[in-house]
Amino acid sequence: MGTHLSKQLERRKAISTEKKVLTDLQKSCGCEFPGCDYMPTDRKNWMSGVGPEKLHINKIVWPGTHDSATNKIGIRFVSRPFAQCQSLSIYNQLVAGSRVLDIRVQEDRRVCHGILKTYSVDVVLTDLKRFLSETESEIVILEIRTEFGHEDPPDFDKYLIEQLGEHLIHQDDNVFKKTVAELLPKRVICVWKPRKSPQPKHGDPLWSAGYLKDNWIDTDLPSTKFESNLKHLSQQQPATSRKFFYRVENTVTPQPDNPILCVKPVTSRIHCYAKVFIIECVKRGCADKLQIFSTDFIDKDFVDACVGLTFARSEGKA
């Protein structure tokens, strides 16, 4: 009992110390980065606002959501707080400015997060298609993977193609150097990551797992995650030289050895430091490598920071 209590006290001290590190960094780093003064007038149509003919796919800083379809996961007030990473529906996330969706599915096509499940993936695709019908120039990266510990839904690749066929941008390395305008009217890059089923091939309507990479760091320590994200990002090639998307996730994760197991209070330890991360990327010379930037509980400040840096790149100022 005494050993367990001692460990808990050490953990709390470590978390407090790391939170202070980021708070101090925020105070000292300033608030300016290329594009910080740009504010999208309409987040629902921010790509259109920047200019589809100026937006190269490999120069966009894509605001994304982590575990996107968890707004209604589990049982409200019971199991939901342990798995919910977003409070908005898929449609409202897209309206808010998110352009990358992270969806995990199980055998029966229901969205899940670990052992908890929620609505069918049909709800995700319906929301996505609604958004596409209401906009003209917004490109969305839809990542769908089979959740760890589950089997692939049968014939899921065929299902995705049937549902999204007219919108799908086919797997092609040349896409990365094209502008949004050159890809229209196609609007969706769908990355399908099965566990056992065959991967999509070059020229297919779907994209294979290797086209969306990240370095997941499973920790609830905010400064550790912040610095690890910077370290891994700095080791990448510039976004304009890559033939894949690289994601950085501005999140931390509840750990079983910590008394706080609900997602929101844990991920809030790093949530407000997205702009600080961009500023540090600029200072450390790796801002040109930032591409997909994802978060829990997406908000307008996060979206505006990503869009601002994207605008600066489109103007040749970053």
Disulfide bonds with the S-S distance in Angstrom:
none
